Amino acid sequence: MDLLTLIKKSFALKEVDIRTYSPLTLAYIGDAVYDLIFRTMVVQKGNTSVNKLHNQTIQYVKAPAQAFLAEKILDRLSPEEFAVYKRGRNAKPYTMAKNATMEEYKKATGLEALTGYLYLTNQMERALELIQMGLQE
């Protein structure tokens, strides 16, 4: 059973129409999922200090890296996926990343919104496929 289904079942969460979620809500959960993917990858490479794990992870999850990955996969998105990405990219953020341009931050938010959407619609295989594509470029 996948993580989302386990969480819903364990806490008796009701089904929600994902189309009602704002793009920033999708980016909020997508940020956590995206981070978990890369933390898992880094931890699985071997046990080391938490500081080293953190430094390895942030190379993938900081806004400029997310923006770069987003650019690499844009032409591989379905029309529905692109629409979700675009909604996230065009959302008005309340904050700004410390070490990123506004353009990078918006692209990263779009990628996080897409990741959140794919997670909440039980399409994690697709999310991982897109990340792999982006990393291979």
Backbone hydrogen bonds, N-H to C=O, Kabsch-Sander energy under -0.5 kcal/mol:
donor,donor_aa,acceptor,acceptor_aa,energy
6,L,2,D,-2.3
7,I,3,L,-2.6
8,K,4,L,-2.6
9,K,5,T,-2.7
10,S,6,L,-2.8
11,F,7,I,-1.9
12,A,9,K,-0.9
13,L,8,K,-2.4
18,I,16,V,-0.8
20,T,17,D,-2.3
21,Y,18,I,-1.7
26,L,22,S,-2.0
27,A,23,P,-2.2
28,Y,24,L,-1.9
29,I,25,T,-1.9
30,G,26,L,-2.5
31,D,27,A,-2.6
32,A,28,Y,-1.1
33,V,29,I,-2.2
34,Y,30,G,-3.0
35,D,31,D,-2.3
36,L,32,A,-2.4
37,I,33,V,-2.3
38,F,34,Y,-1.9
39,R,35,D,-2.8
40,T,36,L,-2.4
41,M,37,I,-2.1
42,V,38,F,-2.4
43,V,39,R,-2.7
44,Q,40,T,-2.4
45,K,41,M,-0.6
45,K,42,V,-0.8
46,G,43,V,-1.6
53,L,49,S,-2.4
54,H,50,V,-2.8
55,N,51,N,-2.5
56,Q,52,K,-2.3
57,T,53,L,-2.4
58,I,54,H,-2.7
59,Q,55,N,-0.7
60,Y,57,T,-2.0
61,V,57,T,-1.6
62,K,58,I,-1.5
65,A,62,K,-0.6
66,Q,62,K,-2.2
67,A,63,A,-2.9
68,F,64,P,-2.2
69,L,65,A,-2.3
70,A,66,Q,-2.7
71,E,67,A,-2.2
72,K,68,F,-1.4
73,I,69,L,-1.1
73,I,70,A,-0.7
74,L,70,A,-1.3
76,R,73,I,-2.3
77,L,74,L,-1.3
82,F,78,S,-2.9
83,A,79,P,-2.0
84,V,80,E,-1.9
85,Y,81,E,-2.7
86,K,82,F,-2.9
87,R,83,A,-2.2
88,G,84,V,-2.2
89,R,85,Y,-2.9
90,N,86,K,-2.3
91,A,87,R,-0.6
91,A,88,G,-0.7
100,A,97,A,-0.8
105,Y,101,T,-2.5
106,K,102,M,-2.4
107,K,103,E,-2.3
108,A,104,E,-2.6
109,T,105,Y,-2.3
110,G,106,K,-2.1
111,L,107,K,-2.3
112,E,108,A,-2.6
113,A,109,T,-2.5
114,L,110,G,-2.3
115,T,111,L,-2.5
116,G,112,E,-2.8
117,Y,113,A,-2.6
118,L,114,L,-2.7
119,Y,115,T,-2.3
120,L,116,G,-2.7
121,T,117,Y,-1.2
122,N,119,Y,-1.6
123,Q,118,L,-3.5
127,A,123,Q,-1.9
128,L,124,M,-2.7
129,E,125,E,-2.3
130,L,126,R,-2.6
131,I,127,A,-2.2
132,Q,128,L,-2.7
133,M,129,E,-2.4
134,G,130,L,-2.5
135,L,131,I,-2.3
136,Q,132,Q,-1.7
137,E,133,M,-1.0
